Amino acid sequence: MTAFLQGLFFGFGAAVPIGPINIMIMTAALKSFWIAFAIGLGAMSADIFYLALLVFGLLEYLNGDTVSKILGAFGICYLFYISYLILKNSNKPIRVDEQIGAIKGNFLRNYFKGFLVTLTNPYTVGFWLSVTSYAKSFENVYLVMVGLVVAIFIWIVSMPFGIYKSTKFISHNLVKWMNIVCVIILVGFALNMLYKLFL
């Protein structure tokens, strides 16, 4: 049980800090809980994919300089693209989730957004490699991993839900400026990754 709780705390420590995915989830949650949840679920799926590679001992091969730069290049381009989309739609009014068919289509598209941003972030590989050494200090490594995944899932449900429920108190003008701030932060993450990997 201690291993699970430690994994849970470690998972919250990893999920809560502001990064590209959390910015994307917050921005999407201003318009739709389900779209925001889809982004988070996609990101969690990428984490589980890396976790599976870790279990089979394959993740170390992705930690090389060349692979990091390839992943980073895709990640940087995708973050710029996401920033462009957010900026383009920043003037659109807040819409409540109404059309189920539209939500289903958007759900899948946004799921892959979250998946790709996390998958192409070379720092995700570094995170999961650091998790290995931490988890090995416990007898039951798998309980630590389960705790991590549960914490990430709780976060991707509770955070967008809280933001979405508070949208009735947020004006359209404030949403517009929040979107612009989110774009600046995402571009900042992309430029920071560009500097660290290539300059």
Salt bridges, closest charged atoms under 4 A:
ASP65 OD2 - LYS69 NZ 3.64
